[in-house]
Amino acid sequence: MTDNSRKVEGGHFEALNASRKRLLMAADAARRTIERDLHAGVQQHLVALAVNLQLAGALTDSDPAAAKALLKEMGRDVQQALDETAQLAQRIYPQLDAVGFATALRSAAGSAGVRTSVEADVDTRFPPELLTTAYWCWLEVLDHTTPGEHTRITVREEDGALAFEITAEGDHSAVLGHLSDRVDALGGFLTIQSEPERGTRVSGSLPLGE
């Protein structure tokens, strides 16, 4: 093996290790986000429900009207906790076959309060790891988009690959880097272009395989 070959092989090995490290750090960051969302959202609702349940029990005989009002409030809290749990579960690993890919994209934008346009000419017959990757790219953009701003996503089959394009206001280049490694691992590519005045354009392609 020549010195140049050793350098090339060493460079590939270092790049692979760096990619694995980024994927590990991204997974840890995702777990921290899940923990924070559970603590700040669902857990807080459950704590409030436990407190209100005790209060309602104490008011049942002494002030039935107040107990009834408190139970009604608890019903709203339960529904909010259920909604947040469903949203969190969808973020952890989206059940795209249950709701449909385009519906999941629109629902995520609705939850984020973002104005959106969705064109998804694909369905759940496509490999789930490809659809999930495109979905997570969409979520990353939505998570860093100010409510009221406009985003757009198009997803289609193109030349034996799942191709997607996302446009959004603002600069999102810094938040999508860790997903490039996931796209690379699937044999695809991800291009991110961002300009302060023109916003961000994300283009991705994931080969469908045999």
Secondary structure, 3 states (H helix, E strand, C coil): CCHHHHHHHHHHHHHHHHHHHHHHHHHHHHHHHHHHHHHHHHHHHHHHHHHHHHHHHHHHHHCHHHHHHHHHHHHHHHHHHHHHHHHHHHHHCCCHHHHCHHHHHHHHHHHHCCEEEEEECCCCCCCHHHHHHHHHHHHHHHHCCCCCCEEEEEEEEECCEEEEEEEECCCCHHHCHHHHHHHHHCCCEEEEEEECCCEEEEEEEEECCC
